[in-house]
Amino acid sequence: MKILACNSNRPLAEAIAEYLTMSITKAVIRRFSDNEVFVEIHENVRGEDVFVIQSTSYPANDNLMELLVTLDALRRGSARRITAVIPYFGYARQDRKSSPRSPISAKLVANLITTAGADRVVTLDLHSGQIQGFFDIPLDNLYAAPVFTNDIRARYQGDDVMVVSPDVGGVVRARAIASRIDADLAIIDKRREKAGVSEVMNIIGDVRGRRCIMVDDIVDSAGTLCNAAEALMKAGAVSVAAFVTHGVLSGGAVARVTASPLEELVITDSIPATEAVKMARNIRQVTIAPLMAESISRISEERSVSSLFD
């Protein structure tokens, strides 16, 4: 087995390799003067089981192209099996036609990854489950729930906790966390007028006197989370925190979170933290490196991955 890291999230790749007591495969991934991606692998990969670690986060197109070129280099280097480990799968929100003559970009990206040479994909908390069906190769969709559950138990033990889904679409994810920590579930009913703008309409469930924990897969502009936090506090919640797998946090999101009633926003390191995130008073990162590393080890040894989440 070999671990190869592209450039989008080197710290996570190094943490995974350290957990597996391995070194990262020597390779050069750089740009020509016109910004073309060039990949050169400096170790023999013929007949090897290779795992390529690359989140397709900002800049999404550059990081996606790095992944595709690396997959092609490994395929032409006669690697036995190539697994694309994509902690954050970009374009996942474009998983259906949202309007006439619009693309399904998540399917296009799935086709590109498969054509480039991936034999398998490992990712974390896909935005929607149907994206698994976009791939014609095996895909393992991991869940951050065990990581979040351990953190919640450590910090909220003995408190009157209520898990909250910030929208109807995230109920399954929130319910999974709620069942793990034996907590009640509430749902935010909101109406989205346009992309990136949300309006909280109603709270389904009694949150008075409870410590509310919102659970979601992606926080981008943070408008939904901050609006929901305000609504929960107005409804009588004692405090509001949020556990979100992928901290995209684009534009003024960090400032918005800092100014919000959120006690804390907990994100994973599926996307590397910016300086603004590191400096924010109420944003904290937890690592998924052991989870990803254990999954990689089990895949390489042909053992069960799903048992990690039982």
Salt bridges, closest charged atoms under 4 A:
GLU40 OE1 - HIS42 NE2 3.43
GLU43 OE1 - LYS2 NZ 2.94
ASP49 OD2 - ARG81 NH2 2.84
GLU66 OE2 - ARG31 NH1 2.94
ASP72 OD1 - ARG75 NH2 2.66
ASP72 OD2 - ARG76 NE 2.69
ASP95 OD1 - ARG96 NH1 2.70
ASP140 OD2 - ARG120 NE 2.79
ASP151 OD2 - ARG155 NE 3.77
ASP151 OD2 - ARG284 NH2 2.81
ASP159 OD2 - ARG211 NH1 2.64
ASP160 OD1 - ARG210 NE 2.79
ASP167 OD2 - LYS190 NZ 3.32
ASP184 OD2 - ARG210 NH2 2.92
GLU193 OE2 - ARG191 NE 2.75
GLU199 OE1 - ARG191 NH2 3.28
ASP206 OD1 - ARG208 NE 3.00
ASP217 OD2 - HIS127 ND1 2.75
ASP217 OD1 - ARG173 NH1 3.86
ASP220 OD2 - ARG93 NH1 2.89
GLU263 OE1 - ARG211 NH2 2.95
GLU264 OE2 - ARG284 NH2 3.06
GLU275 OE2 - LYS278 NZ 3.67
GLU294 OE2 - ARG298 NE 3.10
GLU294 OE2 - ARG303 NH2 3.86
GLU301 OE1 - ARG303 NE 2.76
GLU302 OE2 - ARG81 NH1 3.18
